[in-house]
């Protein structure tokens, strides 16, 4: 590729993704700009339009492109390409594979899957999003994708699939997806955990037992309806910027050098295994989102930084600081397992009329 698309594949690879030739060709050949004809939102909140000089350069960057907002909340987008690549690789796509996609977005992900030879049924609960995705796929000349406006919780009644891929954050897995899978099939879905949405590979019959393994860290826009139902084991929501009480150091650093991003994500995942008070927070004076253990008010608790130091604040600061130190000790004693080391067992929860399978128990493997 030349021009704005010239370093697109390099940017995806820089995130640690080993692109096999067929997937590299899919990213190189499918025109991402065809899927954002009305533009998209920059991270600073401004809107990029096709006539803007930086339009193509931004389209062919390794970044999410937000295409629809509800007030200040993003509700539809084209995901970060490197994350899309990781999920597509985990899907183990071969020609003729039948894939159910929950969350059509712009249609770009379905186009990549179709370019690898899969046939796709893509479902989106937002009618205008489904219509635009359908138009974009036609504009790009992509065959083998059917886009439907429907509630993704129900899947595609009457159809059979080899895989299900979910491109929105969910609280749990629909039993309807499991019922529509042929033997050997699985669901690949971002399932809520400690304020984030790590991607899990989930399998089992619709009546259970259902098990899963983590694939990679991620964050997604949230699904609506039964897929995002509250349940007894739900984690606190992420803490909004400025909501945390003033924090002071409660335990000194223990990692020198500090944990890199992969190891810190491993600690973060373990914190969610060990405490249902784990979530994420923007900490004043610290860049990036951090692992937090929050009180029931959602304004106090403790924050664990990559160097292992603990900050705490609010009326229960001492209790949550002790919890944070205990989690650090237990994770270290386990050998600092990465996210992928855990095995997940699911239990049935949510609305009894529209149940979901949610992570309920974990065991650290090799």
N, C-alpha and C positions, 0 to 999 in steps of 0.2 A: 504494500500500500504506500501511496505517496500523499503529500499534502497533509491536511489536519488529521487524517486517519493513519499517518505513517507510523506513529509510535504507540498506537492503541494497544496492540498485542503486548508490547514491551511493558506498558503500564499495568496490564492485567498480570503479567508474569512477575512483576516486582512485588506483588502481594503474596508471593510464594506459591503461585499456581503453576503447575507443570501442564501446559496445554498440549495434548496430543494433536497430531496433524489435522485430524478431522474436526476437532473442536476449534482449533485455530482458524481453519478455513471457514467455519460457520461464522465466527466473529468477524472475519475479514470480508465475507461476502454479503452478509445481511446488513442493509443500510439502516443504521440506528436512527438517522434523522427522519426516516419515513414514519417512525412511530411517535414522533413529537412534532407534528406539523404546526401546532399552535404555540409551540415554545414550552418553556418550563421555568421553574423558579430557581434562582441562584441561592446559595447558602445564606447570603446577606439579605434575602427577602425580595430582591428585585427580580424582574421577569426577563428572561432571555427570549428574544423573538427571532424567527428565521432570517430576518433582514439584518440582524445585528452582526457586526464583523466577527465577533467571537463565537457565533452560534455553532458552527461545525467543530471548532476547536474544543468547545465545552461538551458537545455531544459525544465526541470521541475522547473522553477522559474517563478515568476509572472512578466515576462518581455516580451517585444516585441522581436522577432527574425527576423532581417533583412536578407532576402535571395537573394536580387538582388539589384545591384547599377547601376546607370547611372553616371559614374564619381564619384562624392562625394555625389550624391543625391540618397537616398533610393527610390526604385520604386516598391518593393514587399516585403511582410513580413508576419509573423504570429503575429497577434495583441496580446497585453497584455491580458492574460487570464481573469483577473478580469473585464476588459472592455468588453471582449467577453461575460462573464457571465451576466453582467448587460444588455447588448443588447439582449441576448437570453431570459432573463427573461421578458424584455419589449416586446418581440415578441409574448409572450403568446402561446408557442408552445404546440400543442396537437397532438396525433397520427393521421396521415392522412393529416395534414396541408400541403398545397402546397406553397412552398416558392421559390421566385425568389431572388437569391443572385447576387448582382452587385459587382464584384471584387472577384475572386476565391482565390487569394493569394496562400497559400500552400495547401488549401483544408481542413485544420484542422477545421475551423469554420463550413463548410458544414458537416463534419463528426460528429461533436457534435450535430448539428441539426438533422441529420439522426438517430443518436443514440436515440433521443427523439421521433422518429416515424414520423418525417416530410419527405416529398419527396422534393428534391431540384433540381432546375435548376440553375447552377452557371455559370456566364458569366465573361470572362476576355478579355480585349482588346489586351493583350500580348499573342501571340500564344505559346511561350515557357513556360510561366507561366501556361497556361491552360493545356498543355501537362503534365507538372510535377505534377500538382494537380490531374489530372486524374490517373496518375501512382501511386501517393501516396495513393489515396483512394483505388485503387485495392490492393496495397501492404498491407494496413491496414485491408482489408476485409470488407470495408464499402459498403453497397448496398443502393440504393435509391437516388443516386446523379448522375446527368448528368452535365458534364462540357463542355461548348461550348466556342469556340474562336469567339468573336463577339464584336461589339460596344455596350457597356452596355446601352447607351442612348436609344436605340431602344427597350430594354427589350427583350422579347421572343415573337415575333409576332405570333399570332395564338394560344397562350397558355393563360390559366387563372390561377390566383393565389389568395391565401388568404392573403399573406403577401409579402412585398418586404423588404429585408435588404441590406443596402449599406455599404460596408467596405472600401470605399475610400472617402476622403474629396471632397465635391462638392459645387459649387456655388448655385445650385438650383436643384429642383426635376423635372425629366422628365415627361411630360404629358403622355408619352407612358406607364410608370409604372402605373399611375393612371387608364388608360384605360384598363389595363390588370388585374386589381383587381376586384374580386367579391364583392357584397355588404357587408359592414362591414369590409372590408380589409383596410389595411393602409401600409404606407411606413415608415420604420425606417432608418434614414439617418443622417450622420454627415454633417451639412450644415454650411458653412463659416460664422463666426460672430466674429468680433473684433480680428482677427488674430488667432482664434482657430476654432475648428469644433465641437461645441456641437451637441449631438445626439438629433434629433427631431422626434416625432411621427407625421406624416403628413397624412392628408386624404382630400378627396374631389374628384369631377368629373374632368376629364381631361380639361374641359373648364372652371372650377372654379365654385364657390369660393373654394379656398384651404386654409386650416388652419392647425395649428400645435401647439404642446406643447413641451417644452424642457424636456429631460429625464436625461441627465448627461453631464458633461464637457468631452471633448475629443480633441485629435489632431490626424489627419490622413495624410497619403500621399495623394497628390492631384491627382484627376482624370484628364484625358486629354479630349480634344475635347469640344463639346457643354456643357457638364456637368460642365465645369470650365470656361464658357464664362464670359467675363467682362460685367458689367452692371452699370447703373448710381448710384446705391446705394452700390456698392462694397466698402469694407473696404480697407485701405492701407495694403500692404503685411507686414509680420513680419519684424522687423528691425534687420538686421544682426549684429552680435557681432562686436563692435568697430565702428559702423556707427553713433552712437548718439554723438551729441555735448556734451561738458563738462556740467554737470548738477550741479546746486546748489539748496539748499533748498529754496522753495518759499512759503511753508505753513507748519506749525508745525504738529506733530502727533496729532490725535484726538481720537484714539482707544487704550484703555489700559485695558486689554492686546490687542495686535494686533489681527486683524481678523484671524480666523483659515482658513484653505484652502477652506472649504465649503462656508463660508461667503465671503471670498475674491473673489471666483469664482462668487458668486452672484453679488457682486459689479461690477466685470468685465463684466458680461453679461449686467447689467444695463447700463454700460458705452457705450456699443455697441448700446443699444436702444436709448440712449440720444445723441450720437454723432457718425457720420460716420467717424470720424478721429481716432477712437479707434483701437488699434492693440496690439501686444505683442512686447517686446524688451528685449534683454539681457543688463542689466544695469551694467556698470563698477563698481566693488566693491560690487555688490549685488549678492547673489546666486539666482538661479531659474529665470524663465522668469517672467516678470512683465507687468502690464497693462500700456500702453503708449498711449498718444494722440499726434499724429505726424503731423508736417507741410507738405506741399506739396512736399518738397525736401526729406522728410523721414529721416532727420538727426537731427531735432530739435523739440521742443515741451515740453511735460510734462510727468512725470512718477508718478503714484500713488502707494505707498507702502502699505503693509498690516496694518501698524499702522495709516494709513490715512494721513501721511505726503506727500507732493508734491515736487518733484524735477523738475526743469525747466532749459532749455538751448536753445541756438540758437537765431536767430533774432526776433522770435515771442514768446519768453519765457513768457512775461507777459500775453499775450493773452491766451496762452494755460494753464498757471497756473491758471488763472481765470476760464477757462472752467473746469479744473479738480476740483477746489473747488466747482463750481456750481453743478457738477455731484455728488460729495460727499454729498452736502447739500440736493439735490433732492432725492438721494437714501435713505438717513437717514430719510427724511420727509415721504417717502413712507413706512417707517418701516423696511428698509433693506431687501426687498424681495429676497428670494433665486431664483436661476435660474428657478426652476420648477413652480414658481408662475406666469410666464408670459404666455400669449396667443398670438399666432403669426398669422398674416394674410399675405398671399402671393400675389404677383402680377406677371404678365407674363413679362418676360424680356429675355435678351440674343439675339442670332441670330434669326431674325424673321423666318428663314427657319428651325431652330432647337431650338424652344423656351424652356425655363425652367421657373419654378415657384420659385421665390426668396422671402425670408422674406422682408416685406415692412412696416409693422405696428405692434405695440405691445401694449398690455394692461396688467397691473398687476392685477392678481386676488387674491384670498384668499391664 
